[in-house]
Amino acid sequence: MTVYEPPSNAIRSLTVRALVEDADLGLSVAVVAGGAGLDRPITHHRIQKSGLALVGHPHGIVPTRIQILGETEISFIESLSPAAQVEAVRHLFALQLSLVVVTRGVSPPSVLVDEATRSGTPLAVARERSSQAITAIHAVLDERLAPRARVHGVLVDVFEVGVLLLGKSGIGKSECALELVMRGHRLVADDVIECDFKPPGMVFGQPAVLLRHHIEVRGLGILNIKDLYGVTAVRERKRIDLVVHLDSSHGESGAYDRLGIEDRHREILGVPIREVSVPVRPGRNMSSIIEIAARDELLRQAGHNPAREFIERVDAETTRSTRAAELAAATRQPRPTESSAPPPVVPQGDRKK
């Protein structure tokens, strides 16, 4: 599986204070020392278990990742002599860590509390065991630290395929989305789409808070799709699977794929998403074309590419016909003609003297 990384300028951060006060964390967490460092940033969505750092091997420790001290690490610290405890803990907290969490509700050794207070490193205790704490922290960090970007367009859910409509202003993106809603599909966002990255390489889109469930149609103004068509006509969030670029240049750019075998992609937050360019012309039923594009994307996700399969069949048939013609030409015997016939054999006694 290919793992895509978001652009570095899209990385976000979260303070320790915001994390421990987050209502979605779902953990019984209490900060017991190092309150002066509650504004330290957390920039990584994965935690670390820093057992090796306690024995003087801090290689690979990322200070902006949350460090977990479970039962094994605490028992190791308590097995050391007082002087060795101070040395081991001091090496750990000298890394200017964002947050250290002790799990299982264990009262941390006094050396941990003293060093956390001295270095201003937040030290928290969670009642839950390490696996539960790690799962809960990962869930919150995946949401809060997800790289984000804003895209101008329309996002619709067509046959469970997230279709992002792009094109210049006034080309008819919102009108097309409205017609798709009337066909039974669902609107996700109109005009402003808030995109966020999810590992290993997915981009989800959702509407801006003020624009949720609304769509602007020229001549009618702002409409509330949820009020008009019900809750089944809207969706709060959807992964972007396909980008459809509506083009009004009428083929002047020559960028259209006539066969459907070229794979074009548009990068959003570092993730390449397949893109098709569709010409917009009077009389074309754009909603039907987008429905077909969504169905074609479902086939491609299942491993079928109709255009390439057709070209392969054509090539195979052409090759077969060519080989058959060559074989027939090679085995065909030339028919003798008068000019090429050998002269008649005259008996020696009949020859004129």
N, C-alpha and C positions, 0 to 999 in steps of 0.2 A: 504494500500500500504506500502510495506517495504521500508524504507529509509536507504540507505547504506552511510556510512561515509568513505571518503578516508583516507589512512594512514596519520598520523600526519607528517611524514617526507616528504610527497608530497605537503604540503601546501606551497603556494607561496605568495609573497608580491609585492606591487606596491607602489611607492612613490606618494605623493600628487602632486608633480610637473609633473610626468608622466601622471597622470590622467587628470589634467586640461589642459594639452597640447595635449591630445590624439585627433587625428582627427576624430575618430569614436564616440566620445562622443555626438556630435550633440546638445550641449547646449551652450547658450550664458552665459558663466561663466567668472567672473572677480574676482581676489583675491584683496580684499580691505584692508586687514590687516594681520599681522602675517606672513609676507614673510619669516621670519627666520626659520619657521618650515616646509618649502615646501619639505624637504627631510624626513619627518616623514613617517613611513610605514603604508599602509593599507593592512590588512591581511584577512579581512572578506568581502564576496561578497554580504552582505546585509546591508542596512542602518538602522539607528535608529532615532526615533523621541523622543527627550529627554525632553518632557514637564515636567515629574515628577521631573527630576533633578533640574529644576528651583525652585521647592518648597522644596528643601532639601532632596529629596529621590533619590539618585543616584544608588540604587540597580539595577543590571542588565545592567548598562551602560558598553559597551565594548569600551575602548579608541581607538582601532584600527578599529572601524567601523565609517563610515561617519555619522555625526549627521545632521539632517535636522530641521531647524527652519522655520515653515510656518507662515501663517497669524495669527493663533491662538496663537502660542508661542510669536510672536512679540507683539501682542496686550496685552498679559498678562504682559510682561515685562514693556510696556509703562504705564500700569495701576498701577504699584507700585510706591511707593515714591522713591526719588533719592537714599536714603540710602538702601532701600530694593532692588532696582535694582542692586546696586553694590554688595550686599551680594549674591543675586541669581546668577548673572552672574559669580561672582568669584568662587562660589561653582562648577559651571559647568566647567569652564576653568581650575580649579585645577586638573581635571582628566587627564590632558595631552592628550587631544583629537587629533586625526590625522587631522581631517578637519571638519569644521562647515560650512554648506551651508544655506544661507537665500534665500528663493524662492520668486517668483512673482516680482522680480526686486525691492523689497522694500529696501529703504536705511536703513541699520541697525542702531539702536540707538547708540548714541555716547558711551554709556557704554560698548556695545559689542565691538566696534572698539578699545577702550582704553584697555580693558582687553585682547583682542586677541593680541594686540601689546605687552603688558606687559608680557604675558605668552608665546609668540612666537607660538601661535596656529593659523594656517591658517584659515582665515575667508573669504569666497567667497560669491558672490551674483549671483544667476541665474535668468534670466528674466522669465523663464517658471514657471508655477504653480507646486505645490509639486508633484502631481501625474505624470506629465510629466517628471520632474527631476528625480524622483525615478525610473521610468521605464528606462530612458536612462542610468542612473548610474548602475542599475542592469545589463543591457545588456552588458556594457563594462566590469564590474567587473567579470561577469560570464565567459567571454572570457579570460581576462588577469590573473585572479587568479585561473583558473582551474588547479587542480593538474595534473601533467604530469609524464609520464614514457616512456621509450624506450623499445621496444620489437623487438627481431630479428626474422623475419619470413616474410610471404607474406600475404597481405590482399586483398581479392577479393570480389566483389559484385556479388552474384549468386542468381538470382530470388529475388532481393531486400533483401537478407540475407547477412549480413556481415560475411564472413567466414575467420577466421584467421588460416593460415596453419603454423604449427610448426613442427620441426623435426631437426635432426642433419644436419650439413652442407653436401651438396652433395647428399641428399636423393631424390631430384627432386621437391622441392617446386616451384621453378621458372618455370620449364618445365610444371608442372601441371597447374600453373596459366596461362601460355602462351596458353595451349590447351583450357582452359576455355574461354579465350579471343576469340580464334578462333571459339568457339561455340556461341559467342554473349554476353558473360558476360563482366564485366568491372574490370579492374585492379585499385586498390587504391594505394597500396604501395608495394614495393619489398625491401627486405633486412632489412631496418630500418623503423620501424613504430613508429611514435610519437603518443602516446595515451594520452588522457585527459579525466578527469572525469566531468560528467554533472549530477546535481541533477535531480530526486531523487535517481538515481542509474544506470547511463548509462556510457559506455566507448566508446569514438569515436577514430578512428584511421585515420591518414593522413600521407603522405610521408614526409620525410625530404626534405627541400627546394632544395638541389642539386640533389636529386634522383627522383624528381617528373616526372612521366610519363615514367620512365626508368626501365628496367628489365635486369638482367644479366643471360644469358643462356650459359652454358659451351659449348665451341666449336664455338659459334657464337659471344660471347662478349656482349657488352652493346647495347641494342636495345631501340629505342624510340617508345613505343606502340602508342602514339598519332599520330606520323608521319606515322606509318605503317598501322594502322587500323582506324584512324580518332578520332574525339573528343568523339564519342559515346562509345569508347572502354576504356575510363578512367573515373575515378571519383576522385574528390579532397578530399573527406572526407566521412566516413561511420561509422555508429555504429557497434560495434563488437557484433554479436548475437551468434556465434558458433565458438568453437575452435576445429580444426581437427588436431590431432597429428599423423603425418606420422611415422610409426614404421617399422624398417627393421629387427627386432629381430626374425621374422618368428614364432611368437607365443611362443618363449622360455620363455618369462616372464609370460605368462599365464594371461595377463592383459586385454584380449579382452572380451567384453560382447557379448556372443553368442545369447542372447535373446533380448537385447535392452531395458531391464527394469531397469537397474541400472542408476542412475543419478550421473555422475561425473562432478565436476566443477573445474575450474581454476580461481583463484583470480587475477584480474588485477585492481590495484588502489582500493582495498577493495571490488570490485564488483565480485561476483561469476558468471562465465559464463560457460554454459554447454559445456563439452568437450567430444569428442569421439576419440578413438584410432583406427586407420585404418592400418592394415598391408600392407606393400609395397612388392609386389612380382612380378617377371617377368611375363608379360602377362596380368596383371590386368589393367583395364581401370580406372585409378584413377579419371579422370575428370568426368566420369559417376557416380562413387561412390560419389564424392563430390556433384554433382548435386542432387543425391537422398538424401544425408544428408541434403542439404538445403531445399528440399521439405518436408522432415520429420520434420525439425525444424519449418517450417510454420504450419504444422499440429499441432505440440505440442503447438505453440503459440496460436492456435485457440482452444485449449483445448482437442485435440485428441492425445492419445498415442496408436498407433496401437499395439505395443508389449504387453502393459498391457491389452488392450481390448481383445487381442487374448488369453492371459493367463486366464483372467477372464471367457471367454467363455469355455475354456477347463476345468477349475475348476468347472464351473456350470454344464457342461455336465457330468463330472465324478461324481459329487455329485448326480445328478439326476439318473444316471445309478446305482449307489451304493444303493440309497434308493429304487429304483424299485426292485432290486434283493433282498434286505432285506424284502421288503413287500411281494414279491412272495414266499420267503422261509417261512415267518411267516404264510401265509394263505394256504400253501400246506398241505393236509391231508396225513398222512402216510398210505401206502397200506398194508393190513394185509398179513402175511406169514404163512406157515404151522407151523413153530416153535412157532409163537406167537399166533396161533389160540387157542381159549379155547377148552378144552376136550368136546366130545359130551355128551349130557345128556342122561343117561340110565334110563328107567322107573323102578320104584322100584320093580315091579313084575318080571322083567326079570333078576334081579341081581342073580348071583349064590350064593347058600347057602353053 
